[in-house]
Amino acid sequence: MKVAFDHLVVAAATLEQGEDHLELALGVRPRRGGKHVAMGTHNSLLSLGPRQFLELIAIDPEGAAPARHRWFALDAPAMREALKASPRLIHWAARTDDLEAARRRSSSVDVGPARPMERGGFHWQITIPDDGHLPGDGIFPTLLQWPDARHPADGLPDAGLRLAALAGAHPQPATIRTALARLSLDDTIKVTFSATPRLAAMLHTPRGTVTL
């Protein structure tokens, strides 16, 4: 089983708000991706290099509300209030070639069941908790599996953005670190203690180093 970093998740109240925010911070405007009809969301994307990207996600005002909770805690009142103030980095995702094995190994963190998802021509399997919460308060990754060699980053222009470091803080860091180690992701993100969960990503950009 292989597991590797796949993408960052930045959420915003609207895609326009998030695109303006990221363009100001990174010097590059995200490119529109498409709609996740099953979740009532849509996204914009930025390349972080081969098979890595930054996803900006927001509730689609033209989409139908799903019969279930949306992913990434987007229906949670606290998240909605936070995003009214500003877009923010909320989560990250890791890809694997054996999603069910990865789910079993990370059983100490509730990542949720694997579900089929699609956006345009892309189809994949992804873990989504039934109540839509962020696994490990956003510090532990959502897990996904792409069915073939195609990847969303393949068609994105290289704007010179690269992930330099990923760091998290959590009230129960040992639990998160143990689950990460079982997926060989303990070198991907460093997790320390904090009473309040926090996630930060350091990016190399044409403007220098920027932290989200």
C-alpha positions as protocol buffer text, in pm:
chain_id: "A"
residue {
  index: 1
  type: MET
  ca { x: 0 y: 0 z: 0 }
}
residue {
  index: 2
  type: LYS
  ca { x: 130 y: 344 z: -97 }
}
residue {
  index: 3
  type: VAL
  ca { x: 8 y: 669 z: 60 }
}
residue {
  index: 4
  type: ALA
  ca { x: 124 y: 1018 z: -39 }
}
residue {
  index: 5
  type: PHE
  ca { x: 25 y: 1383 z: -6 }
}
residue {
  index: 6
  type: ASP
  ca { x: -230 y: 1480 z: -273 }
}
residue {
  index: 7
  type: HIS
  ca { x: -371 y: 1826 z: -209 }
}
residue {
  index: 8
  type: LEU
  ca { x: -446 y: 2111 z: 31 }
}
residue {
  index: 9
  type: VAL
  ca { x: -804 y: 2223 z: 94 }
}
residue {
  index: 10
  type: VAL
  ca { x: -880 y: 2593 z: 133 }
}
residue {
  index: 11
  type: ALA
  ca { x: -1244 y: 2683 z: 199 }
}
residue {
  index: 12
  type: ALA
  ca { x: -1424 y: 3009 z: 132 }
}
residue {
  index: 13
  type: ALA
  ca { x: -1773 y: 3152 z: 159 }
}
residue {
  index: 14
  type: THR
  ca { x: -1768 y: 3197 z: -220 }
}
residue {
  index: 15
  type: LEU
  ca { x: -1522 y: 3097 z: -491 }
}
residue {
  index: 16
  type: GLU
  ca { x: -1476 y: 3461 z: -590 }
}
residue {
  index: 17
  type: GLN
  ca { x: -1384 y: 3555 z: -233 }
}
residue {
  index: 18
  type: GLY
  ca { x: -1138 y: 3266 z: -214 }
}
residue {
  index: 19
  type: GLU
  ca { x: -984 y: 3337 z: -554 }
}
residue {
  index: 20
  type: ASP
  ca { x: -925 y: 3701 z: -460 }
}
residue {
  index: 21
  type: HIS
  ca { x: -772 y: 3592 z: -129 }
}
residue {
  index: 22
  type: LEU
  ca { x: -533 y: 3341 z: -283 }
}
residue {
  index: 23
  type: GLU
  ca { x: -432 y: 3570 z: -566 }
}
residue {
  index: 24
  type: LEU
  ca { x: -343 y: 3840 z: -313 }
}
residue {
  index: 25
  type: ALA
  ca { x: -151 y: 3595 z: -93 }
}
residue {
  index: 26
  type: LEU
  ca { x: 25 y: 3385 z: -358 }
}
residue {
  index: 27
  type: GLY
  ca { x: 37 y: 3608 z: -663 }
}
residue {
  index: 28
  type: VAL
  ca { x: -150 y: 3351 z: -872 }
}
residue {
  index: 29
  type: ARG
  ca { x: -524 y: 3324 z: -933 }
}
residue {
  index: 30
  type: PRO
  ca { x: -675 y: 2975 z: -912 }
}
residue {
  index: 31
  type: ARG
  ca { x: -829 y: 2822 z: -1222 }
}
residue {
  index: 32
  type: ARG
  ca { x: -1194 y: 2714 z: -1208 }
}
residue {
  index: 33
  type: GLY
  ca { x: -1232 y: 2339 z: -1172 }
}
residue {
  index: 34
  type: GLY
  ca { x: -1592 y: 2224 z: -1170 }
}
residue {
  index: 35
  type: LYS
  ca { x: -1889 y: 2110 z: -964 }
}
residue {
  index: 36
  type: HIS
  ca { x: -1929 y: 1825 z: -714 }
}
residue {
  index: 37
  type: VAL
  ca { x: -2299 y: 1769 z: -776 }
}
residue {
  index: 38
  type: ALA
  ca { x: -2335 y: 1510 z: -498 }
}
residue {
  index: 39
  type: MET
  ca { x: -2200 y: 1757 z: -240 }
}
residue {
  index: 40
  type: GLY
  ca { x: -2343 y: 2083 z: -374 }
}
residue {
  index: 41
  type: THR
  ca { x: -1997 y: 2238 z: -396 }
}
residue {
  index: 42
  type: HIS
  ca { x: -1761 y: 2367 z: -663 }
}
residue {
  index: 43
  type: ASN
  ca { x: -1389 y: 2442 z: -675 }
}
residue {
  index: 44
  type: SER
  ca { x: -1091 y: 2623 z: -821 }
}
residue {
  index: 45
  type: LEU
  ca { x: -741 y: 2478 z: -841 }
}
residue {
  index: 46
  type: LEU
  ca { x: -372 y: 2570 z: -833 }
}
residue {
  index: 47
  type: SER
  ca { x: -86 y: 2335 z: -920 }
}
residue {
  index: 48
  type: LEU
  ca { x: 170 y: 2257 z: -650 }
}
residue {
  index: 49
  type: GLY
  ca { x: 379 y: 2048 z: -886 }
}
residue {
  index: 50
  type: PRO
  ca { x: 340 y: 1698 z: -1032 }
}
residue {
  index: 51
  type: ARG
  ca { x: 35 y: 1520 z: -884 }
}
residue {
  index: 52
  type: GLN
  ca { x: -9 y: 1784 z: -614 }
}
residue {
  index: 53
  type: PHE
  ca { x: -246 y: 2078 z: -601 }
}
residue {
  index: 54
  type: LEU
  ca { x: -430 y: 2331 z: -388 }
}
residue {
  index: 55
  type: GLU
  ca { x: -808 y: 2307 z: -396 }
}
residue {
  index: 56
  type: LEU
  ca { x: -1026 y: 2607 z: -317 }
}
residue {
  index: 57
  type: ILE
  ca { x: -1376 y: 2485 z: -232 }
}
residue {
  index: 58
  type: ALA
  ca { x: -1706 y: 2659 z: -160 }
}
residue {
  index: 59
  type: ILE
  ca { x: -2075 y: 2580 z: -150 }
}
residue {
  index: 60
  type: ASP
  ca { x: -2218 y: 2614 z: -501 }
}
residue {
  index: 61
  type: PRO
  ca { x: -2501 y: 2872 z: -490 }
}
residue {
  index: 62
  type: GLU
  ca { x: -2646 y: 2719 z: -806 }
}
residue {
  index: 63
  type: GLY
  ca { x: -2622 y: 2361 z: -683 }
}
residue {
  index: 64
  type: ALA
  ca { x: -2888 y: 2157 z: -507 }
}
residue {
  index: 65
  type: ALA
  ca { x: -2833 y: 2100 z: -137 }
}
residue {
  index: 66
  type: PRO
  ca { x: -2743 y: 1734 z: -76 }
}
residue {
  index: 67
  type: ALA
  ca { x: -2963 y: 1509 z: 136 }
}
residue {
  index: 68
  type: ARG
  ca { x: -2663 y: 1450 z: 364 }
}
residue {
  index: 69
  type: HIS
  ca { x: -2403 y: 1667 z: 537 }
}
residue {
  index: 70
  type: ARG
  ca { x: -2152 y: 1822 z: 299 }
}
residue {
  index: 71
  type: TRP
  ca { x: -1786 y: 1724 z: 325 }
}
residue {
  index: 72
  type: PHE
  ca { x: -1514 y: 1930 z: 495 }
}
residue {
  index: 73
  type: ALA
  ca { x: -1755 y: 2054 z: 766 }
}
residue {
  index: 74
  type: LEU
  ca { x: -1898 y: 2309 z: 521 }
}
residue {
  index: 75
  type: ASP
  ca { x: -2244 y: 2280 z: 680 }
}
residue {
  index: 76
  type: ALA
  ca { x: -2116 y: 2331 z: 1035 }
}
residue {
  index: 77
  type: PRO
  ca { x: -2228 y: 2669 z: 1178 }
}
residue {
  index: 78
  type: ALA
  ca { x: -1882 y: 2738 z: 1321 }
}
residue {
  index: 79
  type: MET
  ca { x: -1720 y: 2680 z: 981 }
}
residue {
  index: 80
  type: ARG
  ca { x: -1970 y: 2901 z: 803 }
}
residue {
  index: 81
  type: GLU
  ca { x: -1913 y: 3184 z: 1049 }
}
residue {
  index: 82
  type: ALA
  ca { x: -1535 y: 3151 z: 1016 }
}
residue {
  index: 83
  type: LEU
  ca { x: -1550 y: 3161 z: 637 }
}
residue {
  index: 84
  type: LYS
  ca { x: -1762 y: 3476 z: 639 }
}
residue {
  index: 85
  type: ALA
  ca { x: -1459 y: 3650 z: 790 }
}
residue {
  index: 86
  type: SER
  ca { x: -1197 y: 3508 z: 556 }
}
residue {
  index: 87
  type: PRO
  ca { x: -1106 y: 3205 z: 343 }
}
residue {
  index: 88
  type: ARG
  ca { x: -875 y: 2966 z: 524 }
}
residue {
  index: 89
  type: LEU
  ca { x: -675 y: 2649 z: 496 }
}
residue {
  index: 90
  type: ILE
  ca { x: -891 y: 2385 z: 664 }
}
residue {
  index: 91
  type: HIS
  ca { x: -765 y: 2043 z: 559 }
}
residue {
  index: 92
  type: TRP
  ca { x: -552 y: 1824 z: 334 }
}
residue {
  index: 93
  type: ALA
  ca { x: -590 y: 1499 z: 145 }
}
residue {
  index: 94
  type: ALA
  ca { x: -367 y: 1198 z: 82 }
}
residue {
  index: 95
  type: ARG
  ca { x: -399 y: 952 z: -204 }
}
residue {
  index: 96
  type: THR
  ca { x: -347 y: 578 z: -185 }
}
residue {
  index: 97
  type: ASP
  ca { x: -353 y: 279 z: -416 }
}
residue {
  index: 98
  type: ASP
  ca { x: -556 y: 75 z: -163 }
}
residue {
  index: 99
  type: LEU
  ca { x: -823 y: 287 z: 2 }
}
residue {
  index: 100
  type: GLU
  ca { x: -979 y: 16 z: 215 }
}
residue {
  index: 101
  type: ALA
  ca { x: -641 y: -90 z: 355 }
}
residue {
  index: 102
  type: ALA
  ca { x: -557 y: 273 z: 433 }
}
residue {
  index: 103
  type: ARG
  ca { x: -892 y: 317 z: 610 }
}
residue {
  index: 104
  type: ARG
  ca { x: -826 y: 11 z: 824 }
}
residue {
  index: 105
  type: ARG
  ca { x: -480 y: 132 z: 921 }
}
residue {
  index: 106
  type: SER
  ca { x: -613 y: 473 z: 1023 }
}
residue {
  index: 107
  type: SER
  ca { x: -901 y: 332 z: 1231 }
}
residue {
  index: 108
  type: SER
  ca { x: -803 y: 536 z: 1538 }
}
residue {
  index: 109
  type: VAL
  ca { x: -919 y: 847 z: 1348 }
}
residue {
  index: 110
  type: ASP
  ca { x: -1271 y: 858 z: 1203 }
}
residue {
  index: 111
  type: VAL
  ca { x: -1220 y: 928 z: 833 }
}
residue {
  index: 112
  type: GLY
  ca { x: -1563 y: 795 z: 739 }
}
residue {
  index: 113
  type: PRO
  ca { x: -1663 y: 542 z: 474 }
}
residue {
  index: 114
  type: ALA
  ca { x: -1532 y: 547 z: 118 }
}
residue {
  index: 115
  type: ARG
  ca { x: -1773 y: 699 z: -132 }
}
residue {
  index: 116
  type: PRO
  ca { x: -1766 y: 742 z: -511 }
}
residue {
  index: 117
  type: MET
  ca { x: -1728 y: 1102 z: -628 }
}
residue {
  index: 118
  type: GLU
  ca { x: -1703 y: 1279 z: -961 }
}
residue {
  index: 119
  type: ARG
  ca { x: -1629 y: 1621 z: -1105 }
}
residue {
  index: 120
  type: GLY
  ca { x: -1649 y: 1661 z: -1480 }
}
residue {
  index: 121
  type: GLY
  ca { x: -1446 y: 1379 z: -1630 }
}
residue {
  index: 122
  type: PHE
  ca { x: -1278 y: 1282 z: -1304 }
}
residue {
  index: 123
  type: HIS
  ca { x: -1403 y: 993 z: -1092 }
}
residue {
  index: 124
  type: TRP
  ca { x: -1252 y: 878 z: -763 }
}
residue {
  index: 125
  type: GLN
  ca { x: -1319 y: 717 z: -425 }
}
residue {
  index: 126
  type: ILE
  ca { x: -1292 y: 937 z: -118 }
}
residue {
  index: 127
  type: THR
  ca { x: -1356 y: 902 z: 255 }
}
residue {
  index: 128
  type: ILE
  ca { x: -1632 y: 1126 z: 395 }
}
residue {
  index: 129
  type: PRO
  ca { x: -1764 y: 1101 z: 753 }
}
residue {
  index: 130
  type: ASP
  ca { x: -2141 y: 1069 z: 771 }
}
residue {
  index: 131
  type: ASP
  ca { x: -2173 y: 1394 z: 965 }
}
residue {
  index: 132
  type: GLY
  ca { x: -1924 y: 1574 z: 737 }
}
residue {
  index: 133
  type: HIS
  ca { x: -1670 y: 1651 z: 1009 }
}
residue {
  index: 134
  type: LEU
  ca { x: -1301 y: 1707 z: 932 }
}
residue {
  index: 135
  type: PRO
  ca { x: -1096 y: 1397 z: 1025 }
}
residue {
  index: 136
  type: GLY
  ca { x: -872 y: 1476 z: 1319 }
}
residue {
  index: 137
  type: ASP
  ca { x: -1014 y: 1832 z: 1320 }
}
residue {
  index: 138
  type: GLY
  ca { x: -850 y: 1883 z: 981 }
}
residue {
  index: 139
  type: ILE
  ca { x: -504 y: 1764 z: 1087 }
}
residue {
  index: 140
  type: PHE
  ca { x: -545 y: 1404 z: 970 }
}
residue {
  index: 141
  type: PRO
  ca { x: -601 y: 1374 z: 594 }
}
residue {
  index: 142
  type: THR
  ca { x: -906 y: 1272 z: 401 }
}
residue {
  index: 143
  type: LEU
  ca { x: -808 y: 962 z: 202 }
}
residue {
  index: 144
  type: LEU
  ca { x: -878 y: 913 z: -166 }
}
residue {
  index: 145
  type: GLN
  ca { x: -796 y: 683 z: -453 }
}
residue {
  index: 146
  type: TRP
  ca { x: -772 y: 784 z: -818 }
}
residue {
  index: 147
  type: PRO
  ca { x: -875 y: 496 z: -1045 }
}
residue {
  index: 148
  type: ASP
  ca { x: -612 y: 553 z: -1314 }
}
residue {
  index: 149
  type: ALA
  ca { x: -303 y: 755 z: -1400 }
}
residue {
  index: 150
  type: ARG
  ca { x: -497 y: 1077 z: -1465 }
}
residue {
  index: 151
  type: HIS
  ca { x: -474 y: 1343 z: -1195 }
}
residue {
  index: 152
  type: PRO
  ca { x: -632 y: 1691 z: -1159 }
}
residue {
  index: 153
  type: ALA
  ca { x: -289 y: 1853 z: -1138 }
}
residue {
  index: 154
  type: ASP
  ca { x: -194 y: 1725 z: -1484 }
}
residue {
  index: 155
  type: GLY
  ca { x: -386 y: 1993 z: -1671 }
}
residue {
  index: 156
  type: LEU
  ca { x: -300 y: 2286 z: -1446 }
}
residue {
  index: 157
  type: PRO
  ca { x: -37 y: 2544 z: -1547 }
}
residue {
  index: 158
  type: ASP
  ca { x: 281 y: 2543 z: -1341 }
}
residue {
  index: 159
  type: ALA
  ca { x: 281 y: 2880 z: -1164 }
}
residue {
  index: 160
  type: GLY
  ca { x: 590 y: 2805 z: -956 }
}
residue {
  index: 161
  type: LEU
  ca { x: 403 y: 2707 z: -637 }
}
residue {
  index: 162
  type: ARG
  ca { x: 541 y: 2423 z: -425 }
}
residue {
  index: 163
  type: LEU
  ca { x: 455 y: 2289 z: -82 }
}
residue {
  index: 164
  type: ALA
  ca { x: 755 y: 2343 z: 146 }
}
residue {
  index: 165
  type: ALA
  ca { x: 613 y: 2219 z: 477 }
}
residue {
  index: 166
  type: LEU
  ca { x: 290 y: 2115 z: 642 }
}
residue {
  index: 167
  type: ALA
  ca { x: 235 y: 2149 z: 1017 }
}
residue {
  index: 168
  type: GLY
  ca { x: -53 y: 2086 z: 1253 }
}
residue {
  index: 169
  type: ALA
  ca { x: -136 y: 2125 z: 1621 }
}
residue {
  index: 170
  type: HIS
  ca { x: -399 y: 1922 z: 1806 }
}
residue {
  index: 171
  type: PRO
  ca { x: -520 y: 1855 z: 2163 }
}
residue {
  index: 172
  type: GLN
  ca { x: -434 y: 1485 z: 2116 }
}
residue {
  index: 173
  type: PRO
  ca { x: -119 y: 1493 z: 1904 }
}
residue {
  index: 174
  type: ALA
  ca { x: -8 y: 1140 z: 1997 }
}
residue {
  index: 175
  type: THR
  ca { x: -327 y: 989 z: 1852 }
}
residue {
  index: 176
  type: ILE
  ca { x: -285 y: 1181 z: 1528 }
}
residue {
  index: 177
  type: ARG
  ca { x: 86 y: 1103 z: 1502 }
}
residue {
  index: 178
  type: THR
  ca { x: 27 y: 731 z: 1556 }
}
residue {
  index: 179
  type: ALA
  ca { x: -238 y: 718 z: 1284 }
}
residue {
  index: 180
  type: LEU
  ca { x: -12 y: 913 z: 1047 }
}
residue {
  index: 181
  type: ALA
  ca { x: 277 y: 675 z: 1114 }
}
residue {
  index: 182
  type: ARG
  ca { x: 60 y: 375 z: 1027 }
}
residue {
  index: 183
  type: LEU
  ca { x: 18 y: 531 z: 682 }
}
residue {
  index: 184
  type: SER
  ca { x: 385 y: 636 z: 655 }
}
residue {
  index: 185
  type: LEU
  ca { x: 275 y: 1000 z: 656 }
}
residue {
  index: 186
  type: ASP
  ca { x: 456 y: 1100 z: 974 }
}
residue {
  index: 187
  type: ASP
  ca { x: 721 y: 1285 z: 769 }
}
residue {
  index: 188
  type: THR
  ca { x: 457 y: 1463 z: 561 }
}
residue {
  index: 189
  type: ILE
  ca { x: 314 y: 1670 z: 847 }
}
residue {
  index: 190
  type: LYS
  ca { x: 458 y: 1754 z: 1188 }
}
residue {
  index: 191
  type: VAL
  ca { x: 197 y: 1754 z: 1464 }
}
residue {
  index: 192
  type: THR
  ca { x: 243 y: 1925 z: 1801 }
}
residue {
  index: 193
  type: PHE
  ca { x: 17 y: 2001 z: 2097 }
}
residue {
  index: 194
  type: SER
  ca { x: -234 y: 2284 z: 2109 }
}
residue {
  index: 195
  type: ALA
  ca { x: -563 y: 2321 z: 2292 }
}
residue {
  index: 196
  type: THR
  ca { x: -712 y: 2442 z: 1964 }
}
residue {
  index: 197
  type: PRO
  ca { x: -653 y: 2247 z: 1638 }
}
residue {
  index: 198
  type: ARG
  ca { x: -449 y: 2441 z: 1383 }
}
residue {
  index: 199
  type: LEU
  ca { x: -317 y: 2363 z: 1034 }
}
residue {
  index: 200
  type: ALA
  ca { x: -54 y: 2559 z: 842 }
}
residue {
  index: 201
  type: ALA
  ca { x: 111 y: 2511 z: 503 }
}
residue {
  index: 202
  type: MET
  ca { x: 430 y: 2684 z: 396 }
}
residue {
  index: 203
  type: LEU
  ca { x: 447 y: 2740 z: 22 }
}
residue {
  index: 204
  type: HIS
  ca { x: 729 y: 2848 z: -207 }
}
residue {
  index: 205
  type: THR
  ca { x: 586 y: 3106 z: -447 }
}
residue {
  index: 206
  type: PRO
  ca { x: 726 y: 3348 z: -708 }
}
residue {
  index: 207
  type: ARG
  ca { x: 687 y: 3612 z: -434 }
}
residue {
  index: 208
  type: GLY
  ca { x: 885 y: 3414 z: -179 }
}
residue {
  index: 209
  type: THR
  ca { x: 770 y: 3190 z: 103 }
}
residue {
  index: 210
  type: VAL
  ca { x: 406 y: 3228 z: 208 }
}
residue {
  index: 211
  type: THR
  ca { x: 226 y: 3053 z: 494 }
}
residue {
  index: 212
  type: LEU
  ca { x: -144 y: 2971 z: 473 }
}
